[in-house]
Amino acid sequence: MARIDQNKSDKRTTKYKRPYGRTLKIASNMAKVISISIFKGGTGKTTTAVTLSAALANLGKRVLLIDLDQQASATRHVGMDPEKENPNLFHVFMKQVPASLAVKETKFGFKIMPGNSLLAAIEESLEAGDENMLRNLIEGVKQDFDYVILDSPPGKAMLAINALSAADEVIIPLQAERPALDGVQDLLRFIQEIVWDKYNDNLKIRGILPTMFKKTTIHSSGVVKKAREIWGDKVFAVIIPETIVFPRAFDQGMPLTSLEPTHEAAVAYLELAKIL
């Protein structure tokens, strides 16, 4: 089934038909797995994964955050030292422990499967045929949660592909800068041409989330406007502002929803959680 209308003169303006992917078939007692994905770095993936996890937990949902990045930024963001958290996701990929033993409590109402620098070795060792490894490894813990949030690493490598293969839905952060439009288009094309055809034909594109929005410039507004022209209502109405409180929250080892719950950015993520 064709999912796009290709504009040959400008591939970036490809318009995706709805629905994005086939109808999801998720058992009511199983978690919905949402990957926060884009191949470009520095777009707010980890901030979104951590803050959204906290916001969903604030709504009374059982949430597991999985840190797939060898930088383990999501793990650090919740105040944990990734080198001291054992077992962690590395041990799960090595099949040394079941996923349930790598799940850790946080202080913020949700649980985390910590990342570790040794995930770099996992990345190097994965090969063709391993794209669905994460999906299989976490199958046993999904019944314990309402949502599993995947903090996907940047780049078009195997752990990022594993995240897309394991997910029921994907949220794509769109940094409110012109080059980010191409980054979103690149991921959408990869999902259509590779993921849907080879690994996960039920993956649904839940939405594109504008992040790092600078209210004092017309450039950010122009980027979001262009995104809405291209992808329509697949661009969330919620917009995440650029603010110094995000790095401050990271430094404090807590989600923004805990550090400053009434801040407009924290409120925006709570609104996103309500939409989900």
C-alpha positions as CSV (number, residue, x, y, z in Angstrom):
1,M,0.0,0.0,0.0
2,A,1.4,3.3,-1.0
3,R,2.0,5.6,2.0
4,I,3.4,8.7,0.4
5,D,2.9,11.0,-2.5
6,Q,6.3,11.7,-3.9
7,N,7.1,15.3,-5.0
8,K,10.0,14.7,-7.4
9,S,11.1,18.3,-7.4
10,D,11.7,18.4,-3.6
11,K,11.9,15.2,-1.7
12,R,11.9,17.1,1.6
13,T,8.3,18.1,0.9
14,T,7.1,14.5,0.7
15,K,3.6,14.3,2.2
16,Y,2.8,11.1,4.1
17,K,-0.7,9.8,3.8
18,R,-2.5,8.8,7.0
19,P,-2.6,6.4,8.7
20,Y,1.2,6.1,9.2
21,G,1.6,2.4,9.3
22,R,-1.0,-0.3,9.8
23,T,-3.5,-0.6,12.6
24,L,-1.7,-1.5,15.8
25,K,-2.7,-4.7,17.5
26,I,-1.6,-4.3,21.1
27,A,-2.9,-6.5,23.9
28,S,-4.7,-4.4,26.6
29,N,-2.4,-5.9,29.3
30,M,0.8,-5.1,27.4
31,A,2.8,-1.9,27.5
32,K,2.7,0.5,24.5
33,V,6.3,0.8,23.4
34,I,7.2,4.3,22.2
35,S,10.6,5.1,20.6
36,I,11.9,8.7,20.7
37,S,13.9,8.6,17.5
38,I,15.7,10.8,15.0
39,F,19.1,10.1,13.5
40,K,20.4,13.6,14.1
41,G,21.9,14.3,17.5
42,G,21.2,17.3,19.8
43,T,17.5,17.5,19.0
44,G,16.1,16.8,22.5
45,K,15.6,13.1,22.3
46,T,16.9,12.3,25.8
47,T,15.1,15.4,27.3
48,T,11.9,14.2,25.7
49,A,12.3,10.6,26.8
50,V,13.0,11.4,30.4
51,T,10.5,14.3,30.8
52,L,7.8,12.4,29.0
53,S,8.4,9.3,31.2
54,A,8.0,11.5,34.3
55,A,4.9,13.2,32.9
56,L,3.2,9.9,32.2
57,A,4.1,8.7,35.7
58,N,2.5,11.9,37.1
59,L,-0.7,10.8,35.3
60,G,-0.6,7.5,37.2
61,K,0.9,5.4,34.4
62,R,3.4,2.6,35.0
63,V,6.4,3.6,32.9
64,L,9.7,2.0,32.0
65,L,12.4,4.1,30.4
66,I,15.1,2.2,28.4
67,D,18.4,4.0,27.8
68,L,19.8,2.7,24.5
69,D,22.6,5.3,24.2
70,Q,26.2,4.4,25.1
71,Q,26.5,8.0,26.5
72,A,23.8,6.9,29.0
73,S,22.5,10.5,29.2
74,A,19.0,9.4,30.3
75,T,20.5,7.4,33.1
76,R,22.5,10.4,34.3
77,H,19.4,12.6,33.9
78,V,17.7,10.7,36.6
79,G,20.6,11.0,39.0
80,M,22.2,7.6,38.4
81,D,25.8,6.8,37.7
82,P,25.6,4.4,34.7
83,E,29.0,2.8,35.6
84,K,27.6,1.8,39.0
85,E,24.2,0.4,37.9
86,N,24.6,-3.3,37.5
87,P,23.0,-5.2,35.8
88,N,22.1,-2.8,33.1
89,L,21.1,-2.9,29.4
90,F,24.5,-4.2,28.4
91,H,24.0,-7.3,30.4
92,V,20.6,-7.8,29.0
93,F,21.9,-7.7,25.4
94,M,24.7,-10.1,26.4
95,K,21.9,-12.4,27.7
96,Q,23.6,-12.6,31.1
97,V,20.4,-11.6,32.9
98,P,16.7,-11.3,31.9
99,A,15.5,-7.8,31.3
100,S,13.5,-7.8,34.5
101,L,16.7,-7.9,36.6
102,A,18.0,-4.8,34.9
103,V,15.0,-2.6,35.8
104,K,15.8,0.0,38.4
105,E,13.6,2.3,40.5
106,T,14.0,6.0,40.1
107,K,12.8,8.8,42.5
108,F,10.4,10.1,40.0
109,G,7.6,7.5,39.8
110,F,8.9,5.6,36.8
111,K,11.5,2.8,36.3
112,I,14.6,2.7,34.1
113,M,16.7,0.1,32.4
114,P,20.1,2.0,32.6
115,G,22.4,2.5,29.7
116,N,26.2,2.0,29.9
117,S,29.3,2.9,27.9
118,L,29.7,-0.8,27.1
119,L,26.7,-0.5,24.8
120,A,29.3,0.6,22.3
121,A,30.6,-2.9,22.2
122,I,27.0,-4.2,21.7
123,E,26.7,-1.8,18.8
124,E,29.9,-3.2,17.2
125,S,28.8,-6.8,17.7
126,L,25.3,-6.6,16.3
127,E,25.0,-7.7,12.7
128,A,22.4,-8.4,10.0
129,G,19.6,-10.4,11.6
130,D,19.9,-8.8,15.0
131,E,17.5,-5.9,14.3
132,N,14.7,-7.4,16.4
133,M,16.9,-8.4,19.4
134,L,15.6,-5.6,21.7
135,R,12.0,-6.5,20.9
136,N,12.6,-10.1,22.0
137,L,14.6,-9.2,25.1
138,I,12.0,-6.9,26.6
139,E,9.0,-9.0,25.8
140,G,8.9,-10.5,29.3
141,V,8.7,-7.1,31.0
142,K,6.0,-5.4,28.9
143,Q,3.1,-6.8,31.0
144,D,4.4,-4.9,34.0
145,F,4.0,-1.5,32.4
146,D,1.6,0.8,30.6
147,Y,4.3,2.5,28.6
148,V,7.9,1.6,27.7
149,I,9.8,4.7,26.4
150,L,12.9,4.0,24.3
151,D,15.6,6.7,24.4
152,S,17.1,5.9,21.0
153,P,20.8,6.8,20.2
154,P,21.6,9.1,17.3
155,G,22.9,7.7,14.0
156,K,21.6,5.1,11.6
157,A,23.2,2.2,13.4
158,M,21.9,-1.1,14.9
159,L,20.7,0.1,18.3
160,A,18.7,2.9,16.7
161,I,17.2,0.3,14.3
162,N,16.4,-2.0,17.2
163,A,14.5,0.8,18.8
164,L,12.3,1.3,15.7
165,S,11.9,-2.5,15.3
166,A,10.8,-2.9,19.0
167,A,8.4,0.1,19.1
168,D,4.6,0.3,18.5
169,E,4.9,4.0,17.9
170,V,7.6,6.6,17.3
171,I,7.8,10.2,18.4
172,I,10.2,12.3,16.3
173,P,11.7,15.4,17.9
174,L,12.0,18.3,15.5
175,Q,14.5,20.9,16.6
176,A,13.1,24.2,15.5
177,E,16.0,24.8,13.1
178,R,15.9,24.5,9.3
179,P,18.3,21.5,8.9
180,A,16.1,19.5,11.3
181,L,13.4,19.3,8.6
182,D,15.8,17.2,6.5
183,G,16.5,15.1,9.5
184,V,12.9,14.3,10.0
185,Q,12.4,13.5,6.4
186,D,15.4,11.2,6.5
187,L,13.9,9.2,9.3
188,L,10.5,9.1,7.7
189,R,12.0,7.8,4.5
190,F,14.0,5.2,6.4
191,I,10.9,4.0,8.2
192,Q,8.9,3.7,5.0
193,E,11.6,2.0,2.9
194,I,13.4,-0.1,5.5
195,V,11.6,-0.5,8.8
196,W,8.0,-1.1,7.5
197,D,9.2,-3.5,4.8
198,K,11.8,-5.5,6.7
199,Y,11.4,-5.2,10.5
200,N,8.2,-3.7,11.8
201,D,5.3,-3.1,9.5
202,N,3.0,-2.1,12.5
203,L,5.2,0.8,13.5
204,K,3.0,3.9,13.8
205,I,4.4,7.4,13.5
206,R,2.7,8.9,16.5
207,G,3.8,12.5,15.8
208,I,6.5,15.0,15.2
209,L,7.3,17.1,18.3
210,P,8.8,20.6,17.9
211,T,11.6,21.1,20.4
212,M,14.1,23.8,21.3
213,F,11.7,26.4,20.1
214,K,13.0,30.0,20.3
215,K,10.1,32.3,21.0
216,T,12.2,35.4,20.3
217,T,13.0,34.5,16.7
218,I,10.8,34.2,13.6
219,H,13.1,31.4,12.4
220,S,11.7,28.8,14.8
221,S,8.1,29.8,14.0
222,G,8.9,29.5,10.3
223,V,10.4,26.0,10.8
224,V,7.3,24.8,12.7
225,K,5.0,26.4,10.1
226,K,6.9,24.6,7.3
227,A,6.7,21.3,9.1
228,R,2.9,21.7,9.4
229,E,2.7,22.4,5.7
230,I,4.6,19.2,5.0
231,W,3.3,16.8,7.6
232,G,0.0,18.3,8.6
233,D,-1.6,17.2,11.9
234,K,1.2,14.7,12.4
235,V,3.1,17.7,13.9
236,F,1.9,17.9,17.6
237,A,0.2,21.0,18.7
238,V,2.4,21.0,21.7
239,I,5.7,22.9,21.3
240,I,8.7,22.5,23.6
241,P,10.4,25.8,24.2
242,E,14.2,26.2,24.4
243,T,15.1,27.1,28.0
244,I,18.0,27.0,30.4
245,V,16.0,24.9,32.9
246,F,16.5,21.8,30.8
247,P,20.3,21.6,31.3
248,R,19.7,22.7,34.9
249,A,17.4,19.8,35.4
250,F,20.1,17.4,33.9
251,D,22.7,18.8,36.2
252,Q,20.4,18.3,39.2
253,G,19.8,14.7,38.1
254,M,16.0,15.0,37.8
255,P,13.3,15.6,35.2
256,L,12.1,19.1,34.8
257,T,8.6,18.0,36.0
258,S,10.2,17.4,39.4
259,L,12.6,20.4,39.4
260,E,10.1,23.1,38.3
261,P,6.7,21.4,37.7
262,T,5.0,24.7,36.9
263,H,7.5,25.8,34.2
264,E,5.9,26.1,30.8
265,A,8.2,23.4,29.4
266,A,7.2,21.0,32.1
267,V,3.6,21.8,31.5
268,A,4.1,21.2,27.8
269,Y,5.4,17.7,28.4
270,L,2.4,17.0,30.7
271,E,0.1,18.1,27.8
272,L,2.0,15.7,25.5
273,A,1.5,12.9,28.0
274,K,-2.2,13.6,28.1
275,I,-2.4,13.5,24.3
276,L,-0.8,10.1,24.4
